[in-house]
Amino acid sequence: MTLKLLSLLALLTFYSANIFAAKTLGNVNAPKSGTFLFNVGSSPTTLHALSSTDAYSSKVQSYILESLLERNVDTYDWEPALATKWKVSKDGTVFTFTLRESVKWHDGKPLTIEDVKFSFDAIVHPKNKYKTAHLKSFYENIKEAKILDKKTIQFIAKKKYFRNFDVVAGLTIVPKHLYENPTKKQKKKLNKTLIGTGAYVLDKYQRNKKLILKRNENWWAAGLKGRKAEGNFSKIRMKFVKDEGKSLQHLVKGGLDFVSLRPEKFVKNTTGKSWGKEVFKVKVQNKAPVSYSFIGWNLTNPLFKSKKTRQALYLLVNRKLMIEKFLFNLSLPATGPLFRQSDYANPDVKAVTYDPTKALKLLREDGWKDTDGDSVLDKIIDGKKVKFSFTILEPLQDFMKYLTLFQQSAKEAGIDVKLKFVEWNTFIKLLDERKFEAVRLAWGGGAVDWDPKQIWHTDSIANGGSNFIGYSNKTVDSLIDKARLTLDRDKRIKVLREVFKTIAEDAPYVFFFNNKYKFYAHTKRMSREKDTYQYGVGLGYWWITK
């Protein structure tokens, strides 16, 4: 599974599989009723099943689209979904899947093995016809998808890669009849419609206003013996409330049933007469990968080409104060390009601490001076005098207070930092077109086993890839390539810890925080089996109690 922009979200059992899970998750006797009021956060940039990259699109798609197999949220084992069984060759390079029978797309057409092959071929298309550059790095080691018969398909690997099985098992299946050769008119329609095989059908969508899903009464899994108890809501009404404070107000007033929370809101905004009676807050810990936010420097910009300058900027970010003031010590300062609780994070890499004196020393060493007395540092770059002045684009108003602290520290050091709030869809467009100096954003946690290629490899820079800052380090590329071919997990961890360390030292991002816990709040009508499973909250198994 790819990492998604949050503003993000993850896909080794091999060999043959049982058709059903050993343990049913959720409540098989839960009522199938009610409208679940859910906050997506922002209107998706597009609903297109192949070209979408942001977490908002992903949230919607997760209810509608399905993959060959799915992860068990409590064990992380692979389990059947659109495929009923699978097999891996002894040498680990051929993966055979048997497609489930009698599955239909939401438009009534049958799911076919051709749909599976197309879903793969669209991603690896040599000319990027379907705008899938963000997915290519995961599938580059798969040579082909070969149809054996109308219910069986094989994926053949070019070479061994530790996630070969994961990427084909987690392949999202899309309808070939809609995506293969759409007309111009159909292409536009595919940005705001979505046809899948999953538990919910897209009923209504008005961009920036509302999105309504209704339960798929013909879902292949409904009532299936041994199937996990999902799809309990008659409808899901998705709202686009960007401000976290406002989303809590909606929750208290009954306009939302569930909201994810950050530490600040969990502590400060969950008190009052309704809390503990009509609405409830929950703090949990589980093994799910943790997201991280960051400032990313556009490394094609001369201002940020020097590692010393980037390290100086990092030293001007007072994360300790931010964690104390805004996060109530419920988060940790990130140490690098992955959550520090991961096995792959290098424990020898320590968090960068706020040190303006050291920052000024590095800036002076790198040639930055105030030569004209205007309190802004300058430097001759490529024969021209350049002011140390730049703009950070921010898609979330609530994060501005963090950036304002950095802005103040930078000003004291002679750096002019401007902050600009940008609406999400415009933000993504600027990101895709590389029209930015610096951006504040976040990555979802991704998979339990880390593959950094999507974000940090030179190959992921071009054609709208996820390495949008243009980070390129030959040593990192070589180590990532080596790790991808290392099947032994302990050995791979050793290699990728070097990747982690090198990227952290290069400081292409300011890595902000890793949460210690997950926080959410819900209305009293929501019921669940438990507060969290081992690898996620498991919202898909919740139900409404009247």
N, C-alpha and C positions, 0 to 999 in steps of 0.2 A: 504494500500500500504506500502511496506517496505521502509525503508530508504536505499538509495543507496550510495555507496562510490563514491566520486567525484574525483568525486574525491572530487550526489545526487543529491530524487526527489519524488504531493501527491494524494493519493487517496483523521437534520438527517431526510432526508425525509423518512418517513415511509408510510405505507398504499399504496393505489392504485395510479398508475401514469398515466398521460396523455401520449399518444404515442409520441407526438412531443413537442419540446420546445415552450414556450410561445412567445419567441422572437428569431428570426433568428440572429445568429452571423455571422459576415463577410459579404461578398458581393455575393449574389446569381447570379449576372450577371458578376462576375469576369471571365476573360478568363482562359481557362484550357490549359495552354501552358508553354513552357520554361523549362530550366533546372536550378534548384535551387542549388547553390554551398554553401555547409554547412560544417562547421568545427566540427567534433566530438571531436577532441582533441587528442585522442589516439586510436589505434586499439583495439577493445574489446578483453578481455581475451578469451571469448567464446561467440558465439551467442545462445548457448543452452537456450531454453526458460524456463527451470526449474531450472538449476543449476547456471546460471549467477548471479553475485552479484554487478558488478560495474556499474557506471553511463554511461559509454560509450556503453555498451551492451544495457542498458535501453533506451538510445536515439534512437538506431536503432530499437529496438523492439517496441517502441511507434508508429512507422509508420506502422507496420506490424501486430502486435497482438492486440486483442481487449478483452474487458471484458463484463460482463453481462450488466452493466450500466456504465455511465461515468459522471464525474463531469462537470457542466456548469462552464466555466472559468470566467463568470461574476457574477454568483449568488452563486456558490458552491452547487447548488441543484443537486441531482441525476437525470439523464435523461436516456431514453432508449438507448441501443446499441444492443448487441446480444440478449438481452431480450426486449420484447415489453411492458411488464407490470409485476407488482409484487405486493405482498400482505404480510403483516406481521400479525401474529396472535395477538389476544388481549393481551396475556401475554408476547409478545415480544420475543418468543423463536422459532417460526417456520416462515421461510421465503420462500415464494413460487414464482417462476419465470416462465414465459412463454417464450419459445424460439422463436425467429424470424424465419419465414419460408423462404425457398429458399436461404439460405446463403451457400456459397461454400468456401472451402479452396482454396488457391492459386493453388493447384495441381488438382483442379476440383472435388474433392470428397465433398459430402455434409456435412455440419455441423450437428451433431446429439446431442441429449441429453446425449448420452454416452460420448461424448467428454467433456461435462460439468462435469459430475460425475468423469471422470478420472482426470481432471485437479485439482479437489479437493483431490481425493484419493492419487494422486502422492505426494502432499504436506504433507499429514498427515501419509504417509506410516511409519509403526512402525520401520522398519529397515533402514530408510533413503535411500531407494533404488535409489531415483532420486536426491540425494544430495540437498535437499530442507530445510536444517536445518535453514537457514536464514529466512524462511517463517513460520516455525512451530508455533512460539509463537503467531502469529496472529490468527491461526485457531484452537488452542488447545481447545477452548471452543465450537467448532462445533462438535457435536457427529457424524453426518453422512450426506451424500447427498443421498437423496432417490428419485428415478425416479418414477413419478406417471403415466406418459404416454409419448409418443414419443415427446411431446413438453413441458412437465411440469416437474419441479424438485423442491424438497423441501430441504432446509437445516435446520436441527434440532439442536438447541443449547443444550448443557449440562446444562448450567446455564447462567444467564444474564451477559452480558459484554457490556460495552457502545459502542463498535465498532463491535459487532456481525454482524449487518446489513452491515456496511461499508465493512468488509472484504469479505463477500460473494458477495456483489454487485460489488466490484472491482476485483473479481477473474479473472485473466487472463486465457483465454481459449486456450488450446493447442490441436493439433490433436492427438487423442488416437492412430490412426493407425501408427503414426510415433514414438511416445515416449514410448509406453507401453512395448514392448519387442524387442528393436532393437538388431541386431547382432553387433559384435565388429566393423565391417566395417561401419555399419550404425551409430553407436555411434560416431565414428570419424567424420562422415559427418555432424551429427547434431551440431557439434561445429562450423561449418562454413557455415551452411545453415539455413534457417528459413522460415517456411510455416505458414501463418496466414490467417485471413479473412479480414484484414484491407485495407485501402485506397491505400497502396503501396506494391509492390511485390519486393522481393530481386532479382535483375537482375544479378549483378556480384559482386564478393567479392574476393579481393586479400589482404591477411593480411598485414598490414602496408603500403599498396600501395593505394588501392581504394575500395570504396563500392558504388555501384550504385543501386538505387531503381527506378522502373518505376510505373506509375500510374496503379492501378488495374481497368481496363476498365469494369470489371464485379462486381465491388464493390456494395454491396447491398444498400448502402446509396446514391450512385450517382444519382442525380436528384430526390431524394425522397422529396416529398412535405413537407415543414416545417423543413427540415433537415438543420443543420448548414452548411455554405458554406466552406467545407474543401476539401482537396485533389486537389488543383488548379494547381499543378506543373505536367508537363508531366514526368519529371525525377527529382530525387534528387541525386546529386553527393556528397558523403560524403568524406571529406579529413581528414587526421590525422596530423594536425599541432599542435605540443605540445606547442611551444613557443608563448605566447600571442603577443609579438612584431612582430614576423614573420606572425602571422595570420592577423594582421593589414596591413602589407605590401602586403599580398595576396589580401586583401579587396581593397586597393587603386589601385592595378594593375588589378582588375577585376577577380581575381582567386577565390574569395569568395564573397558571397552576404550578409552575416550576421555573426557577431561575438559578443559574450557576452564579456563584459569588466569588469575589476576590476578598482577601483578608480584611481590608478596610471596611467594606460594606458589611461583612459578616459581624464585625465587632461593633461598628458605630450605628448601623441603620436597621438593626433587627431587634429593637426594643419598643415597647408600647403595649397597650392593652390587648391588641390582637395577637401578639406573639405568644406562642404556647397554647393558644386556644383555637384561633382560626387559621393561623399560619405558623410554620415550624422551620427552624434552621437546623442544619446537620453538618457536622464536621467529621470527615472520614479519612482513612489512609488505606491505600491499596497499592498494587504492584504495577499499575498502569504507567506508561511513560509520561513524563511531565513536560509541559510546554515551556517555552522561554521567550521573553520579549528582548528586543535589541534595537540599537541604532546601527544601521548599516551605512557604510561610507561608499559612495560611488568611486571605485578605484580607478576609473578612467579619468577622473577629475584630478588635475595636477596638485590640488590642495592636499589630497589624501594618499598620494603615491608613496610617501616616505613612511616606513614603519615607525620611526621615532616620533613623528608627528601624531600618528594614530595612537601610539602608546601614551603620549602626553594627553591627548584628548580623553582617553580612558581614565587617567589619573585625576581628571577634573570632575569626574562623576562621583558624587558622594552617595554611594549606594547604602552605606551604613545609616546615614541620616534618613534616607528614603524609606528604608526598611523599618526604622524606629518610628518615623513620623506617620507614614501612610499604611504600613503593612503590619504594625503591631508585633514585630518580631516573629511573624508566622511564616516568613519566607527566608530563604538563604540567598546570599549573593552568588550568582552563577560564576563558574570558573572557566567555562569554555563552551564549545559548540554542541553541547548535549547536557541534559540534566545531570547534576553532579552525583545523584543517587544511583546512576546507572553503573553497571559493571564496566562499561567501556570508557567511562570518564576517568582520566588519569588522576589518581589521588595525590600525586606529587605536585600538581598544578594548584597553586593557592589563589584565592580570590584577590583581584587587584584592589588595593585600598586607596582611598582618597588621599592625594598628596600633591597639593598645588605647587609646593616648592620643587619637588622632583620634576613635576610637569614643566615648570618654567625652565629648569636646567636642560631638559631634553629639547625644548623648543629653541633655546639659544644655541645648543649644539647643532641643531638642524638648520640654523641660519635665519630664524625668525627674530626680527627686531622692530621696534617702533621708530622708524627713521624720520618721520615727519611730525611727531608730537601730537597725533590725533587720538592716542590711547588705543589704537588698533595695530597689531603686529603686521608686518609686511615682509616680503621676501622677493628676490629676483628669481623667477621661474621661467625657463626657456627664453631668457633675455628680456622679460617683462616684469615690472613691479606688480606684485599681486597682494592685495589685502587679504588678511585671514578672516574672511567673512563668508558665511554660507547659510543656507536655509534647510531646516529639518522638516520634512512633511510628516504630518501626524493624522491618522484616520480616526482616532478615538479622543473625543474631547476630554474625557476623564483623565487621560494620561498626561495632559498638558502640564499639570502641577509638577510632575517628575522632571519634565524637560525644562520647566522654568527654573528649577534649582540648578540644573546643569548650565542653563543660559547665564545665570548670575555668576557662577564660578568661572565660566569661560570668559565673561566680561572682565572680571578682576585680573585674569591672565592676559588680557589684550586680544581676545577673540570675539568677534561679532557674530553671535548665533541668532538667527531669526527662526521663529516658529510659525508654521502655517498649518492650520487645520484644513484637511481636504476630505470631501465626501468620498465614501468607499469606492464607488464605481469609477470616479475620476482618478482616485488614488491608484487603483489597479491599472488603469490605462497608462498613467504616467510611469508606473513601474515596468509594464510590458515594453513601453517605448524607450525606457532608460532615460527618461527626462526628469532627473532629480539629482540633487547634490548629496543629500542624506535622507534616510527614511527611518521612522520608528515603526516597528512592526513586530510580529511574533510568529513563531513556528509551533505547530502542534507537536506532540510528543513523538509521533511516528511509531515505529515498531520496537518491540522489546530488544531485538538484535539489530544494532545500528549499522546502516550502510550510508556513509556520508556523501556518496557520489552525487546524488541529486542536487545538493546545495554547494558542495565544496570542490568538486572536480572541474578542471578547465573545460572539459567536454560539455559541461552543463551551462556554459555561458551563452552559447549561440542559440538562435531560433526560439527565443522566448523561454529558454530554460530557467530553472529556479536559482541559478547562480547569477542573479541580476546585478549584483554589485561588481562582478567581473574579477572575483578572486582567482588567482592563478599561482600555484606553487608546484614546481616539478617534483619536489620531494613528496609533497602531500599526494599528488596524482599517483606517483609510483607506489606509495604505501597503500592507498585506497585500492589500486588495482591488485596489489598483492593480497590484501585482506579479503577481497571478494572471491579469491580462488582458494582461500584457506578454510577448509571445512571443519577443522578442529577448533572448537569455540575458544578454548583457553589460549591457543596460539593466536587466534584472530584478535582476541581482546588485547594481547600484548602489542600487536601491530597497530591497532586502532587507537590505543592509548598514546602512541607516538604521534598519530594524526591529530588527536585532540590537543596534545601539548604544543605542536607546531602551529596550529591554527590559533590557539590562545595567545601564543607569543607574537604572532603576526598582527593581532588585533584588528582584523577586518571589520569586526562588529564591536560595539560595546555590549557585552552580555549582561543583562540586568539581573533577573531573579529566577529562582526555582522554588516553587511552593512546597512547603512541608506537608500540607494537607490539601484535600479537596473540600470545597464548601458549596452547599446548595440550600435552597429553601423551597418549601412546597405548601400548598393549601391542604386543609384537613380532609378534603374529599379524595386525595390521592392515597392509594394503598400500594404496598410493595412487600415482597418476601423478606428483604433485608435492606439495610442502609447502603451497602455496597457489596459487590462480588470481588473476587481477587484481582480482576483486571479491568474493572469499570463499575460504574454505578448501576448499569443495567436498566436504564430507563425504559427500554423496549418491553420489559416484563411487568411494568406497573399497570394498575387498573384504577378505575374510578368507582368509589363507593358512594352510593346515593345518600 
